[in-house]
Amino acid sequence: MEALRNSVLFLTLICMSIHYANTVLFNFTVICMEPQDKSGNNTKVFTPVEEGWILSMISVGAIVGTFPSIYITKQIGLRMSFTLSGYVSAIATMFMPLASVNFYWILVVRFVQVVTLTKRYPQVAP
């Protein structure tokens, strides 16, 4: 029984780490971006104001998504809400390269990623 508990704990740790990594991946990308790099790959370089908006969507999504995530967790259960938020976060992360052509689509994708991340708060709290 102890091995089962430890495996569930380990699997939960891995899933939550991947879920959080989906959201913060762009933050590390911004740190490594150099506007002078013209390697011919047509990567869009964002202005500092656009980068600020993209990074601030984490806070906006966390504020907006916290209370609905608690409600959804009460309605469909803890396991189903965590599973659903993981799938939605993965789908939003897959859409990030497609959304990179338009600044506003990136904002939407970031918002969805963080709203799904807020579903994790009721699951972590005792």
C-alpha positions as CSV (number, residue, x, y, z in Angstrom):
1,M,0.0,0.0,0.0
2,E,2.9,2.3,0.7
3,A,4.3,1.8,-2.7
4,L,1.0,2.8,-4.3
5,R,0.9,6.0,-2.3
6,N,4.4,6.9,-3.2
7,S,3.7,6.2,-6.9
8,V,0.6,8.3,-6.8
9,L,2.6,11.1,-5.1
10,F,5.4,10.9,-7.7
11,L,2.9,10.8,-10.6
12,T,1.1,13.8,-9.2
13,L,4.4,15.7,-8.8
14,I,5.3,15.0,-12.4
15,C,1.9,16.0,-13.8
16,M,1.8,19.2,-11.8
17,S,5.3,20.1,-12.8
18,I,4.5,19.6,-16.5
19,H,1.3,21.6,-16.1
20,Y,3.2,24.5,-14.5
21,A,6.0,24.3,-17.1
22,N,3.4,24.8,-19.9
23,T,2.8,28.3,-18.5
24,V,6.3,29.5,-17.6
25,L,7.9,28.2,-20.8
26,F,7.4,31.6,-22.5
27,N,9.0,33.5,-19.6
28,F,12.3,31.6,-20.2
29,T,12.0,32.2,-23.9
30,V,11.7,35.9,-23.4
31,I,14.9,35.9,-21.4
32,C,16.8,34.3,-24.2
33,M,15.4,36.4,-27.0
34,E,17.7,38.9,-28.8
35,P,16.0,41.4,-31.1
36,Q,19.2,41.7,-33.2
37,D,19.1,38.0,-34.2
38,K,18.1,37.9,-37.9
39,S,18.8,34.3,-38.6
40,G,16.1,34.1,-41.3
41,N,13.5,32.1,-39.4
42,N,10.9,34.8,-39.5
43,T,10.4,34.8,-35.7
44,K,8.3,37.7,-34.6
45,V,10.1,40.0,-32.2
46,F,7.7,41.6,-29.6
47,T,8.0,45.1,-28.3
48,P,8.6,45.6,-24.6
49,V,5.0,46.6,-24.2
50,E,3.7,43.5,-25.9
51,E,6.1,41.3,-23.8
52,G,4.7,43.0,-20.7
53,W,1.1,42.2,-21.7
54,I,2.0,38.6,-22.5
55,L,3.7,38.2,-19.2
56,S,1.0,40.0,-17.3
57,M,-1.7,37.5,-18.6
58,I,-0.4,35.1,-16.0
59,S,-1.7,37.5,-13.2
60,V,-4.9,38.3,-15.1
61,G,-5.7,34.6,-15.7
62,A,-4.9,33.7,-12.1
63,I,-7.3,36.4,-10.8
64,V,-10.1,35.6,-13.2
65,G,-9.8,31.8,-13.1
66,T,-9.5,31.0,-9.4
67,F,-13.1,31.2,-8.4
68,P,-14.5,29.4,-11.4
69,S,-12.0,26.6,-10.9
70,I,-13.2,26.1,-7.4
71,Y,-16.8,25.9,-8.6
72,I,-15.9,23.5,-11.4
73,T,-14.0,21.3,-9.0
74,K,-17.1,21.1,-6.8
75,Q,-19.3,20.3,-9.7
76,I,-17.3,17.6,-11.5
77,G,-14.9,16.4,-8.8
78,L,-11.3,16.7,-8.1
79,R,-9.9,14.0,-10.4
80,M,-12.0,15.0,-13.4
81,S,-11.2,18.7,-13.0
82,F,-7.5,18.1,-12.8
83,T,-7.6,15.8,-15.8
84,L,-9.6,18.3,-17.8
85,S,-7.3,21.1,-16.9
86,G,-4.3,19.1,-17.9
87,Y,-5.8,18.4,-21.3
88,V,-6.9,22.0,-21.9
89,S,-3.4,23.2,-20.9
90,A,-1.8,20.7,-23.3
91,I,-4.0,21.8,-26.1
92,A,-3.4,25.5,-25.4
93,T,0.3,24.8,-25.4
94,M,0.1,23.0,-28.7
95,F,-1.7,26.1,-30.1
96,M,1.0,28.5,-29.0
97,P,3.1,28.2,-32.2
98,L,0.0,28.8,-34.3
99,A,-0.9,31.7,-32.1
100,S,2.5,33.3,-32.5
101,V,1.5,35.0,-35.8
102,N,-1.0,37.3,-33.9
103,F,-0.3,39.1,-30.6
104,Y,-3.9,38.9,-29.5
105,W,-4.1,35.1,-30.1
106,I,-1.0,34.7,-27.9
107,L,-2.8,36.6,-25.1
108,V,-5.8,34.3,-25.4
109,V,-3.6,31.2,-25.3
110,R,-1.7,32.5,-22.3
111,F,-5.0,33.3,-20.6
112,V,-6.3,29.8,-21.2
113,Q,-3.0,28.2,-19.9
114,V,-3.2,30.1,-16.7
115,V,-6.9,29.6,-16.1
116,T,-6.2,25.9,-16.3
117,L,-3.3,26.3,-13.9
118,T,-5.6,27.8,-11.3
119,K,-7.5,24.6,-11.1
120,R,-4.4,23.2,-9.3
121,Y,-4.8,25.5,-6.3
122,P,-7.8,23.7,-4.7
123,Q,-6.1,20.4,-5.3
124,V,-2.9,21.4,-3.5
125,A,-4.6,22.9,-0.5
126,P,-5.5,20.6,2.3
